[in-house]
């Protein structure tokens, strides 16, 4: 009946919250920017790209490979977060840009096919990835 259902939920909630004590939480965050003047630096003339796709691939301590797909928000920021046991936490990751989904700014602005990094942060800490840059097919006249 209703009581059993409520009890089942309570047990589940307790399990989830108590289980989190030993859990490890990681986050990877970065930005995707339109490098308008293609000068390989983020400046005031550049604008963030919303809805750009980024793939993040992580290898865990136990050797498992996990693939994440992320899209940027209105501030051009994407993030990937995970909660898992400490023994299975991320060891190293590779973040790579997939598409800017912008018709005005679709060319890869940097030669990097991605950023590889080892993830050594304690639980609850965010690893910040350098911005991925896209550039327009031709730079505006004010760029010189």
C-alpha positions, 0 to 999 in steps of 0.5 A: 500500500501507500505506507510500503511505497513511502518506506521504500522511497525513504530507504532509497533516499537514505541509501542515496544520501548515505552512499554519497559520503564515500562517493567521489564527485568530479566536474570538467568545465570549459568554454567555446568561443568564436575567435572573431579576429582569429588571433588565437586569444580571447578578447573583447571582440570575441563572442561565446558560442551557445549550443556548441558540442564538446566530447569528453572521454575519461578513463577511470582508475578501474580502466573503464572508458566513459564518453560524455557529450556536452553542449554549451549554454548561453554563456558558452560554458559546457560542463560534465559532472559525475558522482562515482565511488572513489575507486572508479573515479576519473584518472585522465580525460580528453576534451575535444570540440565536435562542432560549433553549430554556428554558420558564422563561426564554424572553422576550427580556430586552433590546431588542437584536436583536444586537450588531454589532462590527468584528473587529480583533483579531490572530490567536489573540485572542477577541472577547467579546460582552456577555451576551444576556439572557432573562427569565421571563414573570413575575418571582419574588416576591423581586424588587422 
